[in-house]
Amino acid sequence: MPRRRAPGLPPDAVTFEISFDGRPVRALPGQTIAAALWGAGVLAWRTTREGGRPRGAFCGIGQCFDCLATVNGEPNRRACLVPARPGDAVTTQEGHGRAGLAV
């Protein structure tokens, strides 16, 4: 996968690609998944267990659990703490993210 310069960044800044619900998202080295999603205009990547209300980053420092996402098939990852890596597949997490658990 070719590395490209992100618009609005210095010429030496390179990006890589992750995906969110099958859509390509550009990320910078050192960015968290939450930061990459925010940069792409994605503000919610989880729904609540009851009511299905959208959630995204809230505290941004790993103290809450609003930013939970499924990353590479693993649910309940705090997107504000997980570094984005080339090729990561992030999907919207619905509710608790685990089949068979009580809601």
Stockholm file with secondary structure:
# STOCKHOLM 1.0

chainA/1-103         MPRRRAPGLPPDAVTFEISFDGRPVRALPGQTIAAALWGAGVLAWRTTREGGRPRGAFCGIGQCFDCLATVNGEPNRRACLVPARPGDAVTTQEGHGRAGLAV
#=GR chainA/1-103 SS CCCBCCTTSCTTCCBEEEEETTEEEEECTTCBHHHHHHHTTCCCCEECTTTCCEECCSSSSSSSSTTEEEETTEEEEETTTSBCCTTCEEECEETTSCTTCCC
#=GC SS_cons         CCCBCCTTSCTTCCBEEEEETTEEEEECTTCBHHHHHHHTTCCCCEECTTTCCEECCSSSSSSSSTTEEEETTEEEEETTTSBCCTTCEEECEETTSCTTCCC
//
